[in-house]
């Protein structure tokens, strides 16, 4: 009996990688990540990842991967627009792809963060986006009087307030403060870290983990002591080693981007 194909040909076909259709990414395209099931619209992208936002306004970042997404129920490979088709501006540190980056008049809405380092890091990564959106970030230099500050701010529909807190975990002082000020026009987000430095991936400076600092000891002092370096000048070096949002822990990225979405949602 004659065979049209050799059995080894069939075996080779079975091992050949599956080719998925390519779909060019665009803002507003609704896709689903196949691995996690997360579904949302594309809000930005860069060379490292595509950012999706679900209807509940939660934001997550996903790496580019062959056949990694579903579009209308079909497995596809998302690809960035070809340079010849789209003159895409260089991505900002936050990973956004946007317009001419011209600053707009500042809104009445604000984002408050606990201290100067928090404000500098947010500016370092999200500054281009915030200037384009007209959002001002202000340090509170501590959160103990946040309730009085919020009352004095008088939040409203066109005067939204986003607050970013350290150590926002169940049972903490910060969680109680957050509960006292949350409202229709006030959103409080935070991260579980005791300090904003810990929101930076330690791999940025060649570490696998940040050093353990005993309770009761100032965290920044303890980190620098464990690393054998001086506290003076360490922060600027650490901040400047952050190149994109991918150098930050996802808990921090998500907390900031929820606030940005919230204070601009009157558009």
ZIHUJO-V349788 format. One record per residue. RES is the residue in one letter. D_CENTER is the distance of its C-alpha to the mean C-alpha in Angstrom with 2 decimals. Layout:
BEGIN
[[RES & D_CENTER] [RES & D_CENTER]]
END
This chain:
BEGIN
[[X & 63.03] [X & 60.82] [X & 57.04] [X & 54.88] [X & 52.02] [X & 51.99] [X & 50.15] [X & 48.21] [X & 46.87] [X & 45.55] [X & 43.93] [X & 42.25] [X & 40.92] [X & 39.46] [X & 37.55] [X & 36.30] [X & 32.53] [X & 31.75] [X & 30.85] [X & 28.44] [X & 28.54] [X & 25.94] [X & 24.02] [X & 22.51] [X & 18.96] [X & 18.80] [X & 16.75] [X & 17.90] [X & 19.10] [X & 18.91] [X & 18.46] [X & 18.31] [X & 17.07] [X & 20.41] [X & 19.47] [X & 17.53] [X & 18.93] [X & 15.66] [X & 16.70] [X & 15.09] [X & 15.27] [X & 13.72] [X & 11.78] [X & 11.04] [X & 11.66] [X & 12.61] [X & 15.01] [X & 12.86] [X & 11.16] [X & 11.26] [X & 8.71] [X & 10.67] [X & 11.04] [X & 13.96] [X & 16.71] [X & 15.67] [X & 12.51] [X & 10.22] [X & 7.33] [X & 7.26] [X & 7.52] [X & 11.20] [X & 13.43] [X & 16.47] [X & 19.47] [X & 23.00] [X & 23.72] [X & 20.35] [X & 19.94] [X & 22.33] [X & 23.29] [X & 26.05] [X & 26.71] [X & 27.32] [X & 25.62] [X & 24.42] [X & 22.76] [X & 20.13] [X & 20.82] [X & 19.59] [X & 22.15] [X & 25.06] [X & 25.41] [X & 28.84] [X & 27.67] [X & 24.69] [X & 24.41] [X & 20.64] [X & 19.48] [X & 17.83] [X & 14.03] [X & 12.32] [X & 10.22] [X & 7.09] [X & 8.71] [X & 10.39] [X & 14.06] [X & 16.03] [X & 19.41] [X & 21.50] [X & 19.11] [X & 21.92] [X & 21.18] [X & 22.36] [X & 24.22] [X & 22.17] [X & 21.76] [X & 23.26] [X & 19.99] [X & 18.12] [X & 15.19] [X & 16.72] [X & 15.50] [X & 17.96] [X & 19.01] [X & 19.30] [X & 17.11] [X & 14.15] [X & 14.99] [X & 15.49] [X & 12.21] [X & 10.32] [X & 13.02] [X & 12.82] [X & 9.35] [X & 9.20] [X & 13.00] [X & 14.19] [X & 12.34] [X & 13.49] [X & 16.97] [X & 17.28] [X & 16.42] [X & 18.69] [X & 16.49] [X & 17.70] [X & 15.97] [X & 18.74] [X & 19.25] [X & 21.45] [X & 22.87] [X & 22.99] [X & 22.48] [X & 26.05] [X & 27.18] [X & 24.15] [X & 26.40] [X & 28.90] [X & 26.39] [X & 24.92] [X & 28.51] [X & 29.34] [X & 26.41] [X & 27.83] [X & 24.82] [X & 25.71] [X & 24.74] [X & 24.27] [X & 23.25] [X & 20.15] [X & 18.62] [X & 15.23] [X & 15.50] [X & 13.17] [X & 15.37] [X & 15.87] [X & 17.50] [X & 16.95] [X & 18.96] [X & 22.04] [X & 25.09] [X & 23.59] [X & 24.72] [X & 21.23] [X & 21.25] [X & 24.64] [X & 23.59] [X & 20.73] [X & 23.33] [X & 25.69] [X & 23.65] [X & 21.56] [X & 23.08] [X & 22.99] [X & 21.68] [X & 19.76] [X & 16.48] [X & 15.71] [X & 12.60] [X & 12.32] [X & 11.90] [X & 14.95] [X & 15.39] [X & 18.42] [X & 17.03] [X & 13.94] [X & 15.37] [X & 14.79] [X & 11.00] [X & 11.65] [X & 12.81] [X & 16.61] [X & 17.21] [X & 16.27] [X & 19.73] [X & 21.40] [X & 21.23] [X & 20.72] [X & 20.10] [X & 20.19] [X & 23.82] [X & 25.06] [X & 26.13] [X & 28.94] [X & 28.54] [X & 29.94] [X & 29.15] [X & 26.67] [X & 23.60] [X & 23.17] [X & 26.92] [X & 27.00] [X & 24.34] [X & 26.19] [X & 29.51] [X & 28.51] [X & 27.34] [X & 30.54] [X & 29.06] [X & 29.46] [X & 27.01] [X & 28.03] [X & 25.92] [X & 23.55] [X & 20.50] [X & 20.77] [X & 21.13] [X & 18.14] [X & 15.88] [X & 17.40] [X & 16.87] [X & 13.08] [X & 12.99] [X & 9.54] [X & 5.89] [X & 7.87] [X & 9.89] [X & 7.74] [X & 8.18] [X & 6.06] [X & 7.71] [X & 6.51] [X & 2.71] [X & 4.51] [X & 7.18] [X & 6.44] [X & 5.58] [X & 8.58] [X & 10.53] [X & 10.23] [X & 11.38] [X & 14.00] [X & 15.58] [X & 15.96] [X & 17.25] [X & 20.81] [X & 20.77]]
END
